[in-house]
Amino acid sequence: MSLYSSVARRRRESIFQINPNRPAKANFIITDLFTNIDEVTKKAFTSSASPSSLKIFLTSHHILNPTVLLALILLGLLTAVVSFFMDLAIQELQYLRLFFIQTSSEILNMGIWIIFCIVLCELAVFITSYLSKDAEGSGIPEMKAILSGVKLRNFMSYKTFFAKIIGVVFAIGGGLSIGREGPFVHISGIIATHISKIPIFSHIHSNLTLKNQFLAAAVAAGIASVFECPIGGVLYSIEVTSTYYIVSNMWRAAFCSIWCAIGIIWLREIGQMKVINSTDFPDVGLDLEIFSFIILGCLCGLLGALFINITSRLISLKEQNIYPMLYGRYRYTLLICIICAVVTFLTNYMRLNDMAVINDMFHSTFSEHGWDDYNLPFALLVFGICKFLLTSLSLSCHIPAGVLYPLLAAGAVFGRLFQQLASLVFTSDRHGVYAAVGAASLVSATTHTISVAVIVFEFTGQIHYFLPMIVSVLIAYTVSSSLTLSIYDAFLEIKGLPYLPSLKPAKLQAQCARDIMEYSYPQITISANLGDLVDAIEEASVFFSKIPVVDSEGNLLYDILVNSAKEYFISIYKERHSSFSPDTAGHLNNFLLYLEKKNKESMMGETFEEFLLAKENNEEVKKFLNISIDLKSEILNLDDSPFAINESTPLAKVHFLFIMLGLNQAYIIRKGALVGMISRESFTKSRNPA
């Protein structure tokens, strides 16, 4: 054995060898520190500065880092406070609506009921339209996209925060059939974003892994604030936002959710707010009745798939604006408000909020709200159908809206209705169990989550009906997922966000990288000038985050972040701006502002057109753009190991790499030469070519 190979072998062994004389906590895996391959750079392990040991500890991933713990506690408690005051405002508006219809005339009462709904819901539409249209919808699909690497402009702004709060309070208080959990998740995410920008927590915002873990904790806190269920909130957040999850990061979400649950429970007790009451279901064993729950799971799976298709179709028609006279922002909301108000006014039980319906179904308190005034099965059927359709219609409006609470209410009603039919075959006193199982199964079928069962266990305070619950939920999940996407993934596709869809169509499994790669993409050569760099930045648009650098033969050598390229261009301009005439400096100043604020909507705007004219006709601009790029500049921060794959790589493997490495784009090569690029949007285009 040569001396060189012996030394190399010892070096390899020294890297992976575990020292028995040191604590096990000193050994870590790379995913404890990074969840995105772009973070794993030499700079991540080395630093030219020599910070103190305390500073290193306070900016580390250590589980006992007090700044991270404090940020998580603050996030949980602030989410609880905001959630409490939103719930309080919604509750008072619902009481006010009932107070106004106590006149002796039913016609007048109906008119007041309809006007109340129209005024509040139109205000919700106006506020979200005026402050921030990013507040519309659930917020969970967008959070899923953000956690997968997509950057959404203004989605975490203060304007969106206030628009979301006011919009959801007015919409639910006005009487639309929507939930609160999606908006609360979005609100919690905004709180997390701005907490991480506080100087003491700034290392969280600047570190992509910590930032994503903090946002994931915010999603869990948002769910926990609605249902007072910290464990279910953590599991649900993992299912709806993550394709894969680093288990060692779960403690942060659990820690934040527990503090959030403590805060919301304490505040609701002080405010004496109504909650879902704990249950006293009888014991459930393994007997023939389990087949009844299997059938219930199948039916809920079909209903969930139907709900997703109806809702997606309604939202798609609205987005495509096929009927302009109908789909105006205010006209459409007016129509839905009238439908919802008329239907919900007809009977006492139709006027109930979702929480009251769930309590009635779980505890069999039917006589109090007139469920059994005429015929109980008929009342359950009418409510279930109306709730199902009104929720679909409400979700298609231009307002902040969640989906869980209405579906829990509808599922509980369907569960009780199914129990009425099952009682013809099985003699059972498990009425409330059917309601709980139906509620969880319908939500599971719609959101494609199993953890909703844990949420129901937590707010009912019982778990001994685990067997029928898990059997029904799993079957509902299986049936629905075999027929359609989850409601959140359907929303992502409608909005055209570049997330990573599941490769369900069989034809995609037979494809390879060249079949979906982009043939038009930005690139520069090693001899490029500033003009070439500007063209590459513009071509990168919002879909590519990096620009490849190739040699004269097209071989891939390096890549540059688009943001670094912009910084480099701006730095060169600042060095030479004093030598430009006022007219040239004006053109370039406007273009620099355009570069810094450029987004999808402003692409190829007037500013860029003006710059193109100056580029052709202004000699000073021409001379400036002919300056060669210094690829050794620290500002450009060249990556000399860009991630590239062969054009014949199976698409399933490419998809797996994007998920596991957190990639935003990958280069496609043929014998070393760059022939294409794949971004996250490439997968969406492949799934939906239209």
N, C-alpha and C positions, 0 to 999 in steps of 0.2 A: 504494500500500500504506500502510495506516495505521501510525502510530507504535507502537500497541499490538501489532498483528500482527507487526511487524518484531522487536520486543523478545521476543515469545513464541517466534518462530522461532529467534532466537539462543539463547534459553535451552534450547530442545529440542536444538539442535545441540551445545551445550556439555555436555549430559548424556551424549550417546552418542559424542561425538568422541573418538578415540584419539589421545593425545598422542605423537607420534613421538620426542620428546625424553626420554620417561620409559620405564623398562623395561616390557616387556609384562606382567610379573607384577603390575603395579599395577592391571591391568584384570581384572575378574572378572565372572562371571555370578551371578545371584541364587541359583541352586541350589548354588553352592559354599558358601553360608552357611546356607541354609534348605531343608528338605525337607518342611515342613508350612506351609500357608498361615497358620495361626494364629500362627506365630512372626513373620511379616512385619508388624511393627507399627512405629509411630513410635518407640517406646521402644527397639526393636532397633538403631536408627541414631543415637539421641541419648541423652544422659544428663545429668542435672543435676549429677552429681559430675564431678570432674576427676581421674581416676586417672592414675598415673604411666605413662610409656611402657612400662616393664618389665611392669607389671601388665596393661596392654592386650595386650602380646605374649604373656604367659603364659596368658591366657584367650582367645586368638584361635584361628581356624581355620588359622593358618599351618602349612605342612607341616613346618617346623622347630621348632614349638613343643615345647620339651623336656619339659613336663609330660605332653603327650599321648603322645609317644614313650615316655617312662618308664612310663606307665600301660599301654601296649600291650605293652611288654617284660615287665612284671610279670604281666599277664594271661596271656601266652603261657607263661611259665615256671611259674606256679602251676598252670595247667591241665595242663601236662606232668607236674608232680610228683604231682598228685592222680590223674591217669590212670595213672601208673606204679604207684602203690601199690594202686590198684583192680585193675589187671591182675595184679599180684603176688598179691593176696589170692585172686582168682578162680583163678589157676593152682594155688595151693597147695591150695585146696578140691577142685579137680578131681583132683590127685594123691592127695589123702587119700581120695577116693571110690574110686579104683582100688586103693589100698592095702588098704582094708577088705574087698575081695572076693577075697582071695587064699586063702580057706579051701578045703578039699578037697570041700566039699559045694556043688553048684550051686544047690540050693534055698535053702541058707543065704545064699549069695552074692546071689541074687536078692532075698531078704528084706532084706538089709543095703542093697542098692542102692535098693530102693523106700523104705525107712525114711529113708535119708540124704536122698533127694530131698524127701520129705514134710516132714521136720523143718526143713530149710533154707528151703524155699519158703514154708511156713506162717509161719516167723519173718519172712521178707521181707514177707508180707502184714500180719502183726501190726505190724511197725515202721512201715510206710507208713501204716497205719490209725491208729496211735497218735500218731505225730509229725506227719504231714501227708499228707492224701489227694491233695494237689496233686502229690506225687511219683509218682503212678501214671501209667503210659503212657510214651510216647516223650519228649515235651517239645518236639520240633521243631514240631508243629502250634501249640502255645501260643506258642512263640517267634515263629512267623510272625504270629500274631494280635497279639502285643505290638508287633512292629515295624511293623504296619499301624495302630497307634493304640489298640488295646484294652488296658484296664487290668485286670490279673488280681490280685486280692487274695491275698497270702501266697505267690504263685507263686515269688517270689525271696527267701524267708525262709531263715534259718539252719536252722530245723526241716526245711524241704523239702530243703535241701542235704544234711543228714545222713541223712534218710530215703531220698533218692535213692541215695546212695553205698552204704549198708548194704543196701538193698533189691535193687539190681542185682547186688551181689557175691553175696548169698545165692541169688538166683534163678538166675543163670548157674552159680554153683558147685554148686547143687543139681541141675542137669541140665535145666532148661527150655530150650526152643529159642528163645532170644531173643538180640538183639544188644546192643552197648554204645554205639553211636554216638549214638542219641537221648538216652539219659541223660547222656552226656558233654557233649552240646551244652547241655542244661539246666543241668548243673553249672557249665560254663564261663560261662553267662549269669548265674548267681547270683554267681560270683566277680567277674565284670565289674561287676555292680550294686553290690557292697559295696566294690570298689576305688574306684569313682566317688564313693563317699560319704566317702572319706578327705579331710580338709580340703584337702590340696594338690591333689587332683583334683576338688574339689567343683564347679568350673565345668563339668565334663563332665556331672555329674548334673543340674545346673540348666538346661543347654541341651539342648532336645529333639533337635536335629539331631546334636550330638556324642554324646549318650547313645545314640541309635539306631545311629549308626555304630560306637560302642564295642560295643554288643550284637551287631551284625552281624559284627564282628571276632571276638567270642566264639563265635559259631556256627561260623565258619571254623576257629577254634582247636580246637573240640571235635571236628570231623571230622579235622583234621590229627593230633590226639593219638591217634586210633584207628588210622589207616592210615599215619602218617608221610608224608603227602602234602600239603604246603602249598598247591601250586597247585590240585590237585583239590579240596582243602577249601574254598578261596575260591570256586571256580566252583560247587561243589555248594551252598554256603551261599546264594549268590545265587539259584540256581534254586529252592530249596525254601522260601525265606522272602520273596522279593521279586517283586512283580508288575512293577515297573520298577526300574531301578537307576541311580544317578548314578555314572558311570564314574570321575569324579575322586575318589570316596570309596574306590575299590577298594584303593588302596595301603595303607590302614590295616589292612584285613583280611589282605592279603598279608604285611605287616610282622609282624603278630601271629602269623600262622600259621607263618612261617619260624622265629621264636623258639621257638614251641611244638614244631615238628618237631625243631629242634636239641636242645631239652631232652629230649624223649622218646627220641630216638635214642641220645643219650649215656647216659641212665639205663638203657635196655634193654640196652645193651652192658655196662654195669657189672654189672647184675643177671643177665646172661646169659639173658635171656628169649627164648622162641621167637617168631619173626616169620614172615611170609610170605616164603619164599625167592625170590631173584631167579631168573629163568628163562633158558633158552637155546633159545628157539624158533627153528626154521629160517626162512629168508627166505620171505616170502609175496609173490607177484606177482599180476598180474591175469590170471586164466585162467578156465576154465569152472567151477572149484570155487567161484567167487564166488556162483553160484546156490545152492550148498549153504548158504552163510552167510545168503543172503536167506531161505531156507526156515526156517533156525534162528531168525532174527529174528521171522518171522511166528509161529512156535510159541511163542517166549518172550513175545511180545505177548499172545497168547491166554492163556497160563498166568498172566501178571501180572494181567490183568483178572479171571481166575477167582479168583486169590488175594485180590485186593481185595474182591471180592463175598462170598467165603466169610468172610473176617475181619470185614468190616463187618456181615454178618448175625449172626455170633456175638456181636460186641460190642453190637449193637442189641438182641438178645434179652436179653442180660445187663442192659443199662441199663433196659430196659422192665420187667424183673423179671416176665416172664410166668409163669415157673415158680418161685415163691418157695422151694420145698423144694430145688431144684437150684441156684439162683443165689445162695445165701448166700455171703458173702465167703470163708469158710473151707471150706465144703463143696465149692464149685465148684473151688477151688484143689486140694483133696484129690483130687478126681476126675481133674483134668488131670495132677496129679503121678503118680498111679498109672498112667495111660495112657502118659505119657512114659517113666516108669521101666521099665515092662514091655517096651515096644517097643525102647527103646535098649539093654536088657540082652541081647537075643537073639543078636546077633553082635558080633564085635570091631569091625568098621567102624562099627556103629551107636553105639558108645560114644565114638567120636572127637569131639573138639571141632571147631568150624567151621574153625579155622585149619589143623588137621592134614588135614582133608578137602580143603581148597583146595590145600594143598601136594601131596597125593597125586594130585589131578586134574591139576594143572599139570605135575607131574614124573613121572607114570606109575609111582609107587612103590606098586603094587597088592599085591604079595606080602607086604609087611611087615605089613599089617593085615588080611589075609585076604579082600581084595576078589575075588580070582580062585580061591578055594578050590574053588568049585563051577562057577559060570558067571558070568563078568564082566558081560555085559549084564543078566542077571537081578538081580545084586547092585546094579548101578547103578539099575535101575528101582525095585527095592524101597526103596532108600535115598532116591531122589528123591521118591517118593510119600509115604513116611513123614515126611521132612523138611518137605515142603510142608504136610502136614496138622498135624503137631505144632507148627510155627511159628504157624499160624493159631490153634490152640487155646491156645498159650502166650500169645499177644498179647492174648487175651480175658480173662486173669486180672487181678486187682487188684494189679499189681506194676509197677515201672519196667521198661520194655522197649523195645529198639530192633529194627530189622528188617533192617538191611543185611547183617550177617555171616551169618545163617542163609540169606538169599536168595542171597548170593554162593556159599555152599557148595552149595545146591540147584541154582543155575544152572550151576555148574561140573560137577556130576554129570550134569545134563541135557545139557550140551554134550558130555561124553565119551560119553554114551549115543547121542546123535545122530551122533557121529563113527563109532561102531561100525556104525550103519546106513548112513551115507554112504560108508564104506569099501567097500561092495558095489558102488558106482558109480564112486567116485574112488579111485585108489590114491594115498594121501597119508601122509606122516610128520608131519603137523601136528597131532598128537593134543592137545598142550597148548594150542594156539591155539584149538581148539574149546571147551575148558574155559574159557579166559579170556573168549572172546567170549560163551559161554553165560552165564557169571556176570554180566558187565556188562549183557547184554541183558535178563535177568530182573529185575535191580534197576532198570534204566531203565524197563521196562514197569510196574513197581510204583510207583516214586516219580515217574515222568514227568520224568526228568532225563537230560541227555546227558553231563554232566560226569563221571558214573560211569566213562565210558571213560577219562578222564584219570586218575582214581584208580587204575584197574587198570594203566594204563601206568606210573604212578609206583611201585606196589609190585612190579610184575614187573621193572622196570628196562629194559624194551624198548618200542619204539614202531614197529618196522618192520612189524608186522601191523596198521597203522592202517586200511588199506582195508577188510578184512573186518570189523574191529571197528566202525568208524563206520557202515558199511552196515547191519550187523545191529542195532546199537543204535538207529539212526534208524527202522528199520522196526518194531522192537519198541515204541518210543515212540509211533509213529504209530498202530499197531494198537490198543494199549491205551488211548491217550487218546481214540480215536474211540468207545470202548465204555464208559468209566467215568472217574470222577475219580481223581486220584492217591491213594495210601494216606493221605497227610497231610491232604489236603482232605476225604477221607471221614471221618477222625477229627474234623476240625473241625466237620463237619456233625452228626455223632453227638453231640458235646459241646455243640452249640448256641452256639458262640462267634460273635460278630458280626463275622466277617471279610468280605472282599469276594469272593464266589464268581464264577467265570467265567460269563458269560451264554450258556451253551451251548444251552438250550432255545430253539427258534426263536420261540416265542410272546413271549418277553421282548424280542426285537429289535423287535417291532411295537408295544410298549407305550411309554407316556410317563410323565413324573414323577407325574401325578395317579393313575396306576394302582397305585402302590406306596406313596404317601405316607401318613403317619400322620395321621388326622383328630383324634385325641385327643393333645394335647401341652400342655406347660406354657407359660404366657405371663403377663405382667403388663402393666398400662397405665402411662402416665406419671404417673398420679395414684394409683398403688397404695400400700398400706400394708404394714407388716411381716407382717400376717396373710396377705395375698395372696402375699408373697414366700415365706413358709413353705409355703403350698399348692403353689406352683410348684416349690420345691425337692423336695417329696415326690413330686409328679407326674413330675418329671424322672427319678426313680428312678436306675437305673444305665445307662439306655439313651441319655440325652441329656446332653451336657456343657455346654450353654448354654441360657439362658432368653431368649426374644425379648421385646422391649419394643415395644408398639404404642400408637398414639394412640387417641382415642375412636372413630374410624371403622375401626379395625382395620388401619391402614397400618403396615407394618414400619418402625421407626425405628432401634433399636439392638439389641444383645444383651449378655448378662452371663454370664460363666462361673459354673457352679453353685457351684464352690469359692469364688469371690469373693462370691457371694450369701451363702454360709454364714458367711464371715469378717465380712461386714457385719452380719449378724444378731447374731453373737456380740459384735462390738464395741459395738453399741448396747446390748445387754444388760449388758455390763460397765460401761458408763457409768452405768446406772440400777439395778444390782442392789442397791445399799445401801438403796434406798427400798422394796424389796419385803418383805412379811411372810415369816417362815420357811417357811410352807406353800407360798406362791407361788414363793419362791426354790428350794425343793426340786423342784417340778414343772419349772421352767424349767432348773434344773441338769441334771436327768435327761434332759430333751429335748436340751440342748446336747451331752451325751455321745452321745446317739443320733444326732444330726446328724453329728458328727465321725466316728463309726465305722459309720454306716449302710452296709449292703451289700445285695445281692440277697436273701440269706437272711433278714435282719432286717426287711425291708420290711413295713410295717404291723404291727409288733410291739406288745407290750403297752405299751411306752413311748409310742409314738405315740397309741395308744388313750387312755392316761391324759391325754396332752396335749390331745387333742380334747375330753375331758370338762372339763378345766380351762378350755379356751378358751370353752366354752359357759357354765360355771357360776361361774367366778372373775372378779370384776369387775376385779381388778388385772391379770390376764392380758389381759382384753378391752381395757382401756385401753392396755396396752403394745403390743398388736398393732395398735391403731388409729393408731399413729404413722406419719406419711407417710414414704416413702422419699426420701432425698436422692440423686437420680440423678447429682449432680455430685461425689459422694464419690469420692475417689481409690481407696478400697478396692474399690468396684464396678468401676472401670476399664472404663467403657462402651466398646464397640466401635461407632463410628458408621458403619461400613461392613460390616454383616453380609452374609454370602454368601447370595444368594438367586437362584433361577432361576424361570422361568415354568412354570406347570403343564403346558404343552403340550410342554416340552422332551423330545425322544426319550430313552428310558431308556438306550440305548447311550451317548448323550452324557453323561448324568448319571453313569453308571458310570465313564466315562473321566475325568470331572472329579474324582470321589472318589479314583481311583487317582493321578492326576498331581498333585493338590493336597494329598493327604494329609488329606482332609476326614473329620471324624467325623459331621458332620450338615450339612444344607443346608435353607434355608427355601424353601417353595413359595409363590409369590405369584400373584395374579390382579389385574391392573391396580393393582399396588402394595399390595393388601391381602393379609395373611397368611392362607393357607387350609390350610396343612399343613406337615409336616416330614418329612424323610427322614434316617434314620440308617443306619449300616452293617447293623444287624439287619434293616432293611426289605428289603435285597437277599436276605438269607438266607430271610426269610419268603416272598418272592416265588418263590424257587427251590423251597422246600419248604413249600407252604401249610399242610400238616398240622401 
